[in-house]
Amino acid sequence: MTTGRTAGHGPLAGVRVVELAGIGPGPFAGMLLADLGADVVRVDRPGGSALAIDPAHDITNRNKRSVIVDLKAPDGPARVLDLAARADVLIEGNRPGVAERLGVGPRDCHARNPRLVYGRMTGWGQDGPLADRAGHDVSYIAVTGALGLIGTPDRPPPVPANLLGDYAGGSLYLVVGVLAALHHARVSGTGQVVDAAIVDGTAHLSAMIHGMLSAGGWQDRRAANLLDGGCPYYGTYETADGGYMAVGALEPQFYDAFVDLLGLEDLREARTDWTRWGELREAVAARFSSRTRDEWTARFEGSDACVAPVLSLREAPRHPHLAARGTFTDHGGITQPAPAPRFSATPTAVRTGPARPGADTREVARDWDVPELVTDRVRTTAETAAGTPAEATATTTGTTTGTTPVTTTATTPVKDFPHRGD
C-alpha cells in the first residue's frame, strides 16, 4: 500500500485512489472508497459533465479531493500518470479503448506503477458485441432479466431508478473487485485490471432466483412468485389516505401475527393454499384501505408481522429507527445517507462536503508530490489571460486554495470528450 501524508479515517485510511471523473456508478464507487477512508482524488475534466448536478450538491463527491486535468492537452496524460504512479487504485468509466487512446490505459499506468489496481466501470464490459455501444442503467438491467422480474404482467416493467444496475450491479461490484485486487497486490506486489460490467454484476445478483428457476420454484413471468409481488403476504398495499404499507410476512409465525393484527384470523390457512391467494389478497387490500398509513403503522408497532410504512425520501430520515441509528446525517446543510457499513475499530464519517472541481489542486500537488499539477494550472491560467480563442476552449471556474477562484481553460471542446462506458 502506498503511504502518504494525507490524514484519513476509516479502514482504508492511507489508500490512495485516482478517480477519472464520470457519471453514475464510477463516482458512487469513488464515494464508497472515500467514505471508507481512502484518499480519493477525482480528476475532473474542464467544463464538467453534461449530466452533472450542481457540484455543491453532488453527494457522490463527498470525502474526495478534486483536480482539473485536460486529458486531451499535450501534458494532460502525464499528470494523470504522475498521480497513478503514487496511487494504489485508479478507477475510470470510459468506453473500452478510450483510456488507451488518451494515454492513461492500464499498460501506460502499470509501466509507472506495477502494483496499481486499475478498475474499469462500464455497462457492457470490456469485450462482447455491445462493448462499444452506448447505454444506461435501464438498458443493462433489461437484457439481464432483472428488469423483467419487476412489476405486474399487465403493465410495462417499472424502472427502479438507477439503484439496481448502476449502483448495485455496478458500483458495489467494482468496489468488491478493487478491494480484492488490492489485497492481492499487497500480497504479491502485482496489480491487475478489474473489469466491472453492470450486466455482469446485475446478472450475478439474480443467482438465487436462477437456482429457484432451475429447481422449479420460480415461474419465468412477473408477479407469479414468492418474492415478486405474486404472493399476497409479500408486497405493498394502499391505505385510506393514499399511502402504502409494505408486507413481508413470509414465515409462518410472522404470517400469523400479520393476519391476527389485520383481523383476518380466518385466513390463516390460506398462507399455503395458493388457490386462495386471490381471496387473501382482496381481503388484505380491503383491510389496509380502511385506515391511514399512520394508523396502520401504529397498529403493527412492536410486532413481528414484518410490516412497515412506505416512506418518501424526505420522510425516511425522520423514521424513529433510522434517526436513532443515525442512518442519515446532515453535512453542510445537506441531509444525506451516512457512510455504511459501520466499523467498531475504524469508524467512518462524512469528513468533507462534495469536492468542487479543481478546488484541491495545491493540496494534492503537495500531498502526492506532483508539483506539476500546480505549475500546469498556473500556465493554463496565464494562457487564458493572454487571450486564447474562445471557439477552441471551454472554461470552468474552480479554486486552487479553496477560496481563490481561478479560471481553467481546456484546449479542446468539451463536447468532444469521450463518454463513459456507461
N, C-alpha and C positions, 0 to 999 in steps of 0.2 A: 504494500500500500504506500502511495506517495505521501510523504509528510510535508506539512507546510505550516505557516504561521497563522492560518485562519482559525479563529476560535469557533467551536461548534457545540451543539447539544444534541444528544440522541446517539443511538448505536452506530451510526455511520459518521460520527464526527471524525474529521481527518481525511475522509474520502473526497477526492476531487472529481467533479463531473463537468464536462463541457456539453451544453445543450445547444445544438444548432436550431434556431427558432423555427417553429412551425405552428400548426393549429391542432386542436383536438387531443389525441392520445399522447403525442410526444410531450407537450407541456405538462399534461397531467402526470405522466411518469416522472418528469423532472421535479414536479412538486412533491410527489411521494418521496423521492430520494432526498430532496431538500428538507422535508418535514422530519425525516429520519436522521437529520443532522449533517448530511453531505454538503460540501461547499459547491453549490451548483452555479456555474457561470453560464448565463444564457447569451449566446451570440446573436444579437438582433441584426436584422437587415435594415439598411436605410429605407425609410418610408413605411416600414412595418408591413403587416399582413392585410390583405383585402377583407378578411373576415374578423379582424381583431376588434375587441371592445376597447373602451377607454382603458388605457394601461393602469390607471389608478384603481380600477375595479376588477382587474383580471386576477382573481384569487389564485389561479394556477401558476402565477409567477411569484407567489409569496415565498419568503425564506431564500430567495435567489439573489444573485447579483447580475448585472447586465453590462455588456459592452456592445458597441456597434462596429461591425466589420462588413465591408462590401466585398463579398467573395468574388465578384467579377472585376474588381480593381486589381492591378498588377501585383500588389503586395498583400492583397486580402487573404489568399490561401496560406501564405507564410505565417500570418498572425494566428490563424486557426491551428496550424501545425505546431506553432510555438506553445499554444495552450495544450494541445493534445500531448505534447512531449512531457508535460508536467502533470497530466491528469491520470486518473485511474480508469475513468469511463468517459466515453463520448456517445451521445445519442443523437440521431438525426432521423428525419421523416420525409426525405425526398423520394421521388420515384427512383426505381433501380437505375443505376448508372449516372445519375445526376451528380452525386458527390464525387464520383471518379472524374467526371469531366471538369468539375470545378477544382480538382487537385487536392481534395480532402477526403478521398475514399479510404477504405481500410488499408490498402497497400501503402499509400502515402503516409498514413498515420502510424502504421506499425514499423515503417522504416525509421521513424523518430522514436517510437516507444513500443517495443515488442510486447510489453506487459499489458498494453491497453485493451480494455474490453470495449468493443465497437458495437453499440446497439442500433439496430435498424428497425424503424417502426413504419410499416406500410399496411395498406388494406389487403392487397392481393398477394404479397410476399415478393421475394427477390427473383422468383422464376415462375414459370407457368404461362399459359396462353394469355392471361389477363394482366400479367405483371406490369405492363406499360400503360394500362388503361387507367383513366381517372375513375374515381368513385368516392362514396362517402359511407358512413356507418350503415345506413339503411340498405345500401347496395350489398355490402358484405354479409350482413346477417340474413339477407334474403336468400342467398344461394347456399347457406349452411344448413337450412332447415329450421333455424332458430326463430326467425320471424313468422314462419308458418305454424308455429306452435301456439301463437298468441291470438286471443280473441274468439269470437263466435263464428260459426260457419256461414251465417247469413250476412256478414259484413266483412269488408276488407280487413286484413290484419292491422291492428293499431300500431303506430310507431312508438317504441318505448324510449322517447327522447334519444340521446346517443349514449345511454348508460351501458347497454348490453354489448354493443360492438366496440365503439371507441375505447371505453374505459375498462369494462370487464374483460372482453376478449382481446383488447389491445394493450392498454397501459399496464394492467396488472401482470400480463404475461411478459411484457418487456422487462418490467422490474424484477420479476422472478428470474428470468433468464439472465439479466445483467448481474444480479447478486450471486447466482450460481456460478457464472463465468468469472466473477471477481474472486470468489473463493478458490476456483481452480487456478487463477492467475497467481494468487498469493501462495499456493502450494507448489505450483510448477514453474512459476516465473514466465509463463506464456499466456498472452492474451488471445482472444478469438473474436469472431463476429457472431452476434446474436441476431438471427433473422426472426423478428416477431411480426407475424402477419395476423391481422384481425380475423381473417377467415379461419386460420388455424386455431386461434385461441377460442373463438366463438364456438367452433365445432367441438373443441375439447370440453367446453362447458356442458355440452349435452351428452357426455359419456354415460351417465346413469340412465338417461332416457333411452339411449340406444340399447343398453343392456335390457331394459324393460321391454323394448320393442322386439328384441330377439327372443325373449322368453315368452312372448305373447301377452305381456302385461300392459302393453301400451298400443292403442289404436293410432294409426298414422292419419289422424284427422283432428281438427280442432274441437275443443270443448266436449271431449268424449272420454276424458281420462281423470284420474285421481287428482292431478296437480295442475290442470289447465283450465279449471272452471267447470269441467263436466260433472264434478262431484258437488252435490248441493251443500255439503258442510266444509267446503274449501273454495271460497270465492268471496264476492262482495255483494252487499245488498243496500238498496236505497232506503233512507229513513224519511220520516214525515216532513222534515224541513229541507229536503233536497241534499242532505249529507249522505255519507256512506259508512258502512261498517264492514270490516274485513273479518272473515271467519276462517279458522284453520283447525277445526276440531277433529283431527284425523283419528287419534287413538280412542279406544272405547271409553276410557274414563273421562277424557276431555269432551267427547261427544255427549255422554250422559249429563255432564254439568251444563253443556250448551243447551240441550233440549229442555232440561229442567228449568233453567233461568228464563227460557222463552215461553215456558208454559206449554210445551209440546211433548209431555211425557208419553203420550200415547203413540208417538212416532219413534220411540227408542229402537224398536226392532227394524225400522226402515234403513238403518245405517248399512246393513249388509245385504239388503234386498234391493238390488238396482232397479227392479221393476217398479218400485215405489218411489224412486228418486224424483220423478216428476211431481208426485203428490207432496213429497217432502219439501222440494224447492218452493212450490207455491205457498205452502204453509209458512215456511220461514220468511219468505218475501212479505207475506201479509202481516206477520208479526212485526217485522222491522219497520214497515211502513206506518205503523200505528203510533210510533213515538219518535222524538227527535234524536239526532245523533248524540247530543249531550246526555239525554235521558238514558239511552242505551249504554253509553259509556259508564254512567253511574251504576246501572243495573249489573253490569259484568265486572265492576270494580272488585278486586280482591279474589276473583275466581280463577280457576284453571280451565276455563272454557275456550281459551285461545281466541278471544275476540278483541278487536282493537278498532278505534276510530280511524278513518282515513283522513289524514291531515294535509293541509296545503304546505307549501314551502315556508310561508310566513308563520304558519301556526306551529310547525314542528319544533322550533327552538323553545317554545313555551310548554311543551309537554312535560309534566312533572318528573317523569323518569329521566328524560334526556337532559332536563335542566339540572337535576341532581347530579348526574354524571358529568356534566359539562361537555356533552356531545357537541354542542355548538359553542362558539366563543365570539367575542367581539374584539376586533383589532382595527384601529384607525377608523372607527365608525362603521365598519362593515361586519355584519353578522355572517358567520361562515362556519362550516364544519371544522371541528378541532382535528389535529393530526390523529391518525389511527394506524395501527393498533397502539396499545399502551405498554410501556416497559417499566418494570419495577426498579431496575438499576440505572437505566439511561433514559430518563423521561424526555419527551419531546414537547415542543411548544411552537406557536406562531411567533417567531422572533422578529420578523420584519414584514412589512406590507409588500404589495406587489412591486417587483423591480421595475423601475422606469427605464426605458430604452437608453442605454449609454450612460446611466447615472453613476455607475460604479467603476468607470474606466480606470481612474487613477488608483483606486484601492486594489483592483485586480492586478493592474500592472505591477504594483508594489508587492502584493502578497504572493503572486505567482511568478515574480521575477521576469516579467515580459515588458520591459520599458518601451518597446516599440509600439505598444498599444497607445501610449500617450503621445509619442512623437509623431506617429501617423495621424492621430486625431488633430494635433496642432497644425500639421502641414495641410491637412484637408481643410481645416477651418480657414487657414490663410489663403488657400486657393479660392475658397468661396468669396472671401473679402475682396480678392483681386478681380472677381467677376467671371465666373465660369458660365458658359452659355446655358441659359435656363432650359432650353429644349433637350439638353443632354444630361440633365441632372434631376435628382429627386431629393427633397430636403426633409430632415427630421429634426425636431428640437428635443434635446435631452440635456443632461448635465454631466459634467466631469467631476464635480466635487460634491454634488448633491444639492448645491444651492445656486451655482452659477450657470445660467443657460448658455449653451453653445449650439451652433448650427452645423450639422454634419451633412456633407454633400456626397451623394452617390455618383459614381462615374457612369452608370448605366440606368436606363429607365426601369423603375420598379416593376412595371408590368411584364418585363422580360425575365424576371427572376423565376426559376422553375418552381412549379407547385410541389407540395409534399406528396409522398407516395400515396397518401390517403386521398 
